[in-house]
Every structure is written in C-alpha cells, then in structure tokens.
C-alpha cells in the first residue's frame, strides 16, 4: 500500500501544472485588441489569475463596455488560446516529476481547472499529462467557479474520495480559498509572488512563497507523507 494512505491529489492546471499564463495573457490581449481595447497589460492580466475564463470575459465586458455577448468573447479568446497552446505549452519540470511520482504510488489524481473542457484536453494531450491525469473537471461543468468549492468537490466525487482526504495544488488565491471551503488541504505555489501574503493563502497547509522556484517533487511528496500520518 502507498505510504500516502488514502490521499487523493487534485491539481489546478494553469500556472500550477503548466506555465500557460503567458499564452492566456496573449490570447486576452489579442481578443481585447480586436474590440478596440489596446492597453491590456500583463499587470491587468495578473488580476485574473485563478478566475475562470468565463468569469474573466464577463468582467471584461462590464469593465471595457464591450458589446458582443459573453459567449462570443469567450469563443474568440479560446480560439486564440488554443492556437497558442498547441504551439507551445511548458510543464513545470518538478510538477511533472511529482505527477509521475504519485502515479507510481497509485495515488488517485484529478485536474480541476477554470479553463474550458477543450482547453484542458488540449493542454493535457499536447504535454503528455493525459497519460496520468484522466479525471478532469472544468469550471464550465459546475455552478460556481473558484473561490467557491464546487469544482474541487466535484473532482472529489469523481475520484470517489472524501474531501478531507484530498490535497489540492494551487497557484492562485481564489483556488486556495476554494480548497479551504471544500474542506481540503492545500499546497499553495503562488504564481504571482506579490499575492503570497493574501489571506486566502494563509489557509494552505504548505505555502511555498517563492512559487515554482521553491517547489520540488520530493518536498511535496514528503509533506504528503507527513500529512497522511497526522
């Protein structure tokens, strides 16, 4: 039996497993530019890290006074993103090792992401992560996106795991808040370093303030072993 006992692990995708935020920023910049918004900056994009694609686009519509419906804006953004994602998406090396390590231990795993189902499938397929991560939940499939707990609770249901036995890996404050609301432990790896002091991250069982620079597969695994025994 695995030294991790009955633990199941749920991964956020963007900014946690893969470095997709640059592609999301560029997709957003292209989308907004097509509708006359030409000053969308990386700093603007950082404010949407951890928020579902649909909620992001809905906020753009209100903030920038865009006339097209949310569905149209979302379709344009997704089209740009998928083009970029297929061309280049990088798995964080230590995250990739962690997934493989958990797989060798037979640990149940899932992906719970604010991206569209098509975007999630594209990323997992083009990076090869689909070989290990077959249980997938998109925010499009639940009523409320992060910071609500819906997406993580649905992932636990599909894994046939109790929320208290689940550990979430997250890079964004709304995701950490969602994990806490779901009654799950969290390993937080902040994508935006300046957000490491957000109160939501304080609920994480393990907070790596340096983000991916501090994350190691072995360190995360050892923490899981310790938490399984506590």
MOJO-V749430 format. One line per field, one symbol per residue. psi: psi as a letter, one per 30 degrees, with the letter a starting at -180 (. if undefined). A space follows every 50 residues. Layout:
# MOJO-V749430
psi: ???
This chain:
# MOJO-V749430
psi: kkfgbgkkkkkldkfdelifeeeeeeeeeeeeefggjggjleeeeffgkf kleeeeeeeeeeeghkelleeeeeeeeeeeeeeeeeejkkkkeeeeeeee eeeffgkkllkjkflleeeeeeeeeffgffffjfjkklfffleklkglfe eeeeeeeffhkkefgkkkkkfkeeeeeeeeffgllkjkikejefgfgkee fffkejjjfgbfffkkeeeeeeeeeefff.
